[in-house]
Amino acid sequence: MNRPEKLPPTFHPRLASRMEGIEPFHVVVLINRAKELEAQGRSIANMVVGEPDAPTPPLIAAAGIRAIEAGRISYTSSLGIAELRDRIAAWYLTRYGVEVPRSRIVVTTGASGALLLTMGVLLSPGDQVLTADPGYPCNRHFVRTMEGEAINIPVGADTAYQLTAQLVEKYWTAKTAAVLIASPSNPTGTLIDHGELQRIHAVVKAHGGLLIVDEIYHGLTYGQRDRTALEFADDIFIINSFSKYFGMTGWRLGWLVAPEQYVAPIDKLAQNLFISPSDLAQQAALAAFDPQTVALLEKRRDAFRDQRDFLLPELRKLGFDIPVTPEGAFYIYANCERLTSDSYGFCWDLLEKAGVAIAPGLDFGDHRAKQHVRFSYPKSIPVLVEGVERLRKYLKK
């Protein structure tokens, strides 16, 4: 039996040039280290993971189990099963009062799949996408994967960490193809003013570009109702997910609402990249819109609000500067420069010495990244209390 030869020690893998612009997801590295410490018997107050600390709602899980027991798991249409697309359309009508035809709805392998498909049909090599810095790190990497260039625009508390029409106008160039807005935002938990979003859309449209709006944290807002960009335009790409509000992170299912003329190209690309989204996840997600499930999800949202309302003042007391109260998602983006000059080192030291896991600003962009950390708060109050106490003791040393 022939054995493959060992590669010489000097061997270097051939990597595509795009990989130079794709950075590791530092949050995942911290999560893995936290799991290692827990496996060693350490107690970790985990405020790093960006997912609800609750199981999949029971009706959704039961629907998935029934699908498995029926033995009817297979490939589906690349656009998703018709019944789920219909239920998503009905959700827009009941939740927002907006009519969205099934023909514009594409079910995807998570919101990540929706973003990848969107970038794939919109971008040619060298095209630019304007995004906010800080922002979700994978967004810029989706752009790079499709041979585009993400232009990260520094934003701060003065604009609630969101882009404005004025900033979009300022940074627009002949290479700009699209603008990506996230509301509520990861990592800041802030929302964009609905009027400002309309003004951004007007600027983008005047330049012949396209607007992409990430609405994956819709359903998780506190003090004001969600308003979809579909209320005022139908030439926008809307990204959404079953992960956050619906609590289906591990099922990897999302959706995209696309302008009608882009659906056929998206279908073609989805056929080649993914074949189809998970049939099992789609059949389970049919129960996500059941009134009983929604009632449970609304209770969970109320709990997230309570958790935010506990953690936010406690962090401010400890010396973190949080000038904008987050009104959505489940994150607090905190300035830590009173406590450290290196948020990345701070996060690692805090994990190893105090057993508290939080995310460094490094993951979310370049703008003042060393001065910021992100707390994820969809945890039980006792976990948050323990995390705050450990932080307090750590900071006193």
Secondary structure, DSSP 8 states (H G I E B T S, - for coil): --------TT------GGGGG----HHHHHHHHHHHHHHTT---EE----S-SS---HHHHHHHHHHHHHT------TT--HHHHHHHHHHHHHHHS----GGGEEEESHHHHHHHHHHHHH--TT-EEEEEES--HHHHHHHHHTT-EEEEEE--GGGTT---HHHHHHH--TTEEEEEEESS-TTT-----HHHHHHHHHHHHHTT-EEEEE-TTTT-BSSS----GGGT-SSEEEEEESSSTT--GGG--EEEE--GGGHHHHHHHHHHHTSS--HHHHHHHGGGGSHHHHHHHHHHHHHHHHHHHHHHHHHHHTT-B--S---BTTEEEEE-TTT-S-HHHHHHHHHHHH-EE-EEGGGG-STTGGGEEEEE--S-HHHHHHHHHHHHHHHH-
